[in-house]
């Protein structure tokens, strides 16, 4: 299936490069395969098939998880991760 076929069948419009979230994980749309959208999740090199109904488009400004430093009120309190 193509992105157009998935849009017609599921009513969800995606394109390559879209930032999405699926089951709490952020990723980037890589391709369409059969009735699935293939998503390359952050930190992974291989894309995984996802149900189009399980995907949500995210705002590019909110498209990455918080960094470990975000939990501290100042950089001086942070301890380097090993």
N, C-alpha and C positions, 0 to 999 in steps of 0.2 A: 504494500500500500504506500501511497505517497502522502505528503502532508495534506494535499487537497482531499484525498479519499478519507483520511482520518477526520478532517474538518466536516466533510459531508456526513459521515457516519456518526460521529460523536458530538458534533457541534462545538468542538474545541479547536481553536486555531493556534498552531505553533509553527515556528520556523527555526532553521538551524541558527544557533547562537543565542537563542532566548535563554534567559536565566529563569530557572524553575526551582520549586521545592517539592519533594516527594517524600512522604513519611518522615518529615523533619530533617531531611538532608538537602543541602543546596547542590545544584548542578547546572550544566549547560546542555541544551538540546544539541545532539550530534547528528541524528538522522531519524528517518521513519523506516520501520521494518515490519512487514505484515501489518498487524493491527496494533502495534506498539510504537511508542516514541523511545528512541534510544537516548539515554542521558549519561553524560560523563560527569559523575559526582566529583565534587571538590576533593583533591588529594588522590584521585584514582587516574589511571592512564587508559583504562578500557571502559567503554560505555556499557550500560546495562539496560535491558528492556523494561519499560514502565507502561502501565495502563494509562491511556490519556486522561481517564476520569480521576486518576490519583494525582495528577500534576496540577500545580498552581503557578501561574506566572508571578514573578516577584519584581518589585521596583528595583532598578539597577543600584540605587543607593543602599538598599537593604539586602543585597544579594550575597553577602558573605557572613559567616558566623562571627560572633564577637571574638576578638583576640584575647589571649590569656591576660594581657596587660589591662584590659578594660575593667577588670574586677577591682582594681586598686584605685584609690583616690589620687595618688600621685606616683610618678615613676620611681621616686626614692624608696617607696615601700616594696616595690617589686623585687622578687628574687628570680634570677635567671633560671629558665628551665633547662634541664639536662637531658 
